[in-house]
Amino acid sequence: MSDFTESIARNLEGCEAFSVGGSPTCKKCFPDGYQEDDEVESSFSWQACDSCGSTFGGDRSPAHWLDGEALQHCEVCVDCLAYHANGDLPETWRMMPADVHPSAALPRQ
């Protein structure tokens, strides 16, 4: 395993059915309700990636996972988007030393 995949495994431990992209039933993706032609776009953020934990600024895309039967919304970086969608590993990846902390993992309820 690489540092990248180890970080993802640690941060997503216990998350079931993880998938990237908008979900028609997600209120964070579609606050006014989903319409047939609606799309969710990526946006720039300094927020840590919920998948790998990196705090490098960049585009964040929506992703979702199941906590029991409850759909949970999170945001992932472009490296994680490509990894979760296609299995592509980034050519280079690193976390800033201050990034390696338990709060980088997804919040559990």
N, C-alpha and C positions, 0 to 999 in steps of 0.2 A: 504494500500500500504506500502511496505517496503522502506527503504532509497534507496535500489538498484533500484526498479522499478520506484520510484519517480525521481531519477536521469536520468534514461533512458527516461521517459516521457518528462522531461524538455529538455534534449539534442536532442531528436528526434522530438520535436514539429514541425509540418509542413512537415515532411518527409513522402512521400507517397510510398507505396509498398516496404518497407524496407525488404531486404533479405540478408542472409549470403552466402558466397561462391563466387567463381570467376564468371565473366560474359563474355561470348564469345565476346561481343561487346565492352568491356572495354579496353582501350589502356593502362591503368596502370597495369591491370592483364596480358595482352598479348601484350606487346609493338611491337612485330614482327608479330602480327596477330594470331588469334586462329587457331590451328590445332586440328584435331579430338581427339587425345589422350592427349592433353595438360591438365595439372592440375596446380592449384595454391596452393602453400604450405604456411603454417604459418611461421613467422619468429620472432625472439626475437626483442623487441623494448622497449625503455623507453618512447616513445611517449604516450600521454594520449589516452585512449580508446575513440573513437568517439561516442560510445553509452552510457556508464555509466560515463565516465570522469575520471576514476581512472588512476593515474600515476604510479602505481606499475609496475615495469618491468615485462615482460612476453611475451608469444607468442601473436602475433596479426594476425588476419585472415581477408581477404578481405570481405567487405559487400558493398551493393549498395542500393540506394534509388532514387526515381524519384523527380526531381524538374521540375514540368510541364511534358514535354516529354523528358527532358534531364537526362541521367543516371549520377549519382554522385557516385564516389568511396570513401570509407572510410575504416578504420581499426578498428576491435573490439577485445577485450580481450577474453580469453577462457570462462570466466563466461558469457559474453554476447553472445558468439557463441552458448553455450548450451541453454541459455534463448531464443534467437531468433529462433533457430532451433527446440527446443523441449519443450520450456516452463519451463525448469528446473531452479529453483532458487538456487543460491550458498548457501552452508551451512554457510559460513561466508563471509562478504563483508564489506569493509569500504574504505573511501577515506581519504587520508592524509588531515589534516586541510587546507593546502595551496592549495589543489586541488579544493576547492569549490569557483569557480570563473566563470564568464560568458564565458571566452575563452575556457572552457572545452566543450562547445556546438559545434556542427558541424558548419562550416562556411557557411553562406548563401550568395548567389551571387545575 
